[in-house]
Amino acid sequence: MIPRIKSVTPQEGYRLLVQFDEGQTVIYDVSEDIETLKDFAPLKTEPALFQNFQIDESRTCIYWSDRIDLPSDTLLEYGTPIGK
């Protein structure tokens, strides 16, 4: 089953605090994506953009634009788990 995002809170250093419906909470560090994925570069060059993400209707992806997005399964798999 695809994990559904309950909430996302931006943190300092291009990190996201992500909570999922099933109770998991992770910190996902977007800075590595910004450095390695060309499409993510505007998140660094346009400072306000990082704060202006949206969660899609199905709650399985967050996105900043049609070229910059992160699926929920990636967030969960590669995020650092936070204890309950």
Stockholm file with secondary structure:
# STOCKHOLM 1.0

chainA/1-84         MIPRIKSVTPQEGYRLLVQFDEGQTVIYDVSEDIETLKDFAPLKTEPALFQNFQIDESRTCIYWSDRIDLPSDTLLEYGTPIGK
#=GR chainA/1-84 SS CCCCEEEEEEETTTEEEEEETTSCEEEEECHHHHHHCGGGTHHHHSGGGGGCCEECTTSSEEESSSSCEEEHHHHHHHSEECCC
#=GC SS_cons        CCCCEEEEEEETTTEEEEEETTSCEEEEECHHHHHHCGGGTHHHHSGGGGGCCEECTTSSEEESSSSCEEEHHHHHHHSEECCC
//
